[in-house]
Amino acid sequence: MRSGNSQAGFSYLLLLIWLSIMAFMLLESQDLIASRFRQRQEAQLLFNGNQIREAINHYRGSDNINAEEDGPKDGGCFPTDFSQLLIDNRGQKPVYHLRKVYLDPFMPKKAWIKVFDAEGRWIGVHSSDQRRPLKKMGFSEQDNEFSKAKTYQEWIFKVDEDPAAPLPDQCKK
């Protein structure tokens, strides 16, 4: 003879089903969270790279203002490293082109990879991350080429090359 309730174990079965559904939903939300985190990293990469590009442009533009009589005036010197963008002592007053050295959000322990022209002038930076970008459209005009990139390494933040610009060893440091 059976004693007890005929529905014994039914609550246990419902609890198992509920826990399975919750585990599945948690796994699905993890993908969404990872995707949003990567989108934020992409936005930060675009911001940081554009800040560095603008700082290089600003450094070149301020060269004519700070140039001495005997120094090169047309074309403007390119910086050689980040310290020159942080504080530019070429003139009488220091100029700050970059507030801080912005890190690569995908590789914060690695330095940016510098991009040089054929003559050795520093013209830009790019990330060392080899993952495929999530963002494929909606770039600014200056970053429009990024829509064709297969990896973040192809997101190159560079200024226009200037073959008439003085070489780095001819510029005042």
N, C-alpha and C positions, 0 to 999 in steps of 0.2 A: 504494500500500500504506500501510496505517496502522501507525504504530509507537507504542508506548506502551500505557498501560493504558486499557481501555474504560470504566473508572469515573472517568476524569479529570473534574473539575468537580462531582462528586457532593458532595464535602465542602464546596465553595463554596456549593452550593445549600442544604445543611443549615445552614450558617452564616448565610445570608441569612434563612432561615425562623426560626431561633432568634433573630436580632436583631429581626425583625419582631414576634415574640411578646413579647420583652422590652420593646420600645418600647410596645406596646399595654398591657402590664401596668403600665408606668411612668405612662402617661397615666391609667389607671384609678385608680391609687393617688394621683395628684395631686388628683383630685376628693375622695377620702376625706380627704386631709390638709387641703384647703381647708375642707371641711365641719366637721372637728373644730376647726380654728382658729376658725371663726366661732362654733361652740358655746361655745368658751372665752371669746370676746369677749362673747357674750350673757350668760354667767354673770358676767363681770366687770362688765358694764353693770348687771345686777340688783344686785350687791353694792354698787357705787359709788353708784347711785341711792338704794338703801335707806339707805346710810350718811348721805347728805345729808338724806334725809327725817327720819331719826332725830335728826340734829343740829339740824334746825329745830325739831322737837318738844322736844328737850332744852333748846334756847335759850329757848323759850317757857315751859317748866316752871321753869327756873331764874330766870325774871324775878320770880316772887313771892318767891323766897328772897332775891334781891339787891335788890329794890325798896326805895327809900327811903320815908319816911313820906308825902311829898307826891307821889310818882310813882304811876302807874296800877298797881293790884294784880290786878284780876280780868281774865281773858282772856289776859294775857301778850302782850308785844310780839313781833312777828315780826322776824327779822333783815333787814337790807337788802342785805348782801353776804357773800361768803365770809370776808372778814377777821374779821367778827364771830363767825363760827362757829369760826374757828381760835383766837382768843383773845377772851374776853368779859370786858371790864374794867368792867362795870356795877356790880359789887359791890366789897367790900373785898379779896377774893381773886380773881385771874383764874380763869376757868373755860374749859376746852378742850372744846368740843363735837365738834370734828372734828380728827382727828390731822393731816390734810393735805388739800389741795384735790384731790379725786379727779377724774381726767380721764375724759372720755367715751372708752371704748376704741375706738369706731368712728371718732371724729373727734378724735384727740388734739391736733390743732393748733387746733381750734375750741373755744370755751368752751361750756359747757352753755347751753341756752336756758332762761331763767328763766320761771317761771309765776307770774303775779300774780292776785290776786282783783280784783273790780270796784273796790275802794277803793285799790288799789295796794300791797297787802301781798304780800311774797314768800312764796309758799306751796309752791313746789316747782321741779323741773327736769325737762327731758327732752332727749333726744339730737336732733341735727339730721340724723341719718342717715335717708335715705328708702327704704332697702331693706326688703324683706319679711322679717319674722322667721322663723327656722327653728322656734323653740320655740312651740308652740301650746297646750300643757297642762302641768300639773304646777307651776303657780305657787303661791306662798304665798297665804294668804287676803287679805292687803292688796294683792297684785298680781294678783288674780283677773281683773280687767278686761283685763289684757294679752292674754288668750287671744283676744279679739275684734279685736286691733290688726292693721291692714293694713301698717303701717310701724313702725320703731323710734321715730319721732316720737310715736306714740300710746302709748308706754310712759311715762306721766307719773307721776313720783314726787312726790306732793304730800301735804301734811298736810290735815286737815279745815279747811275755811274757818270763820272765826269773825267774824261781823259785829260782835260786841261788843268785839273786840280794838281797842286804840288804834291810830290811824294811825301810820305810820312817823315822821312829824315830831313826834309827841307823846311819843316814846320817847327815853330816855337812850341816847346812842350809846356 
